[in-house]
């Protein structure tokens, strides 16, 4: 595992972005669903 390779850094940052997107999208989607149902 080469820690100096930029590809691994990009993959890590990409995974972090996906995690943040899911963390924010989860509650937002739930809120929108409650608005639509209500």
N, C-alpha and C positions, 0 to 999 in steps of 0.2 A: 504493500500500500504506500504509494508516494504521496506524502502530504503536501509536496510543493506543486503538484499538478493542479492547474486551474480548473480542470473538469470536476474534480472532487469538490472544490470550493463552490462551484456553480451548482452542483447537485445538492449540497447541503443547504445553500441559500434558497434554492428552489423548493426543497422540502419544507423549510421554515415558512416560506411564503404560502405554500399550499396549506400548511397547518394553520397559519393565521387566517387565511381566507375561510377555512372551514369553521374556525372558532367564531369568526364574525358572522358568517353566513348562517350558521345554525340558529342562533337566537333571532336573527332578522327574519329568516324564513318562518320560524315559529310565530313571530309577532304578526307577520303578514297573513299567515293562515288563520290566526285568531281574529284578525280584522275581517277577513273574508267570511269566516263562519259566523261571526257575531254580526 
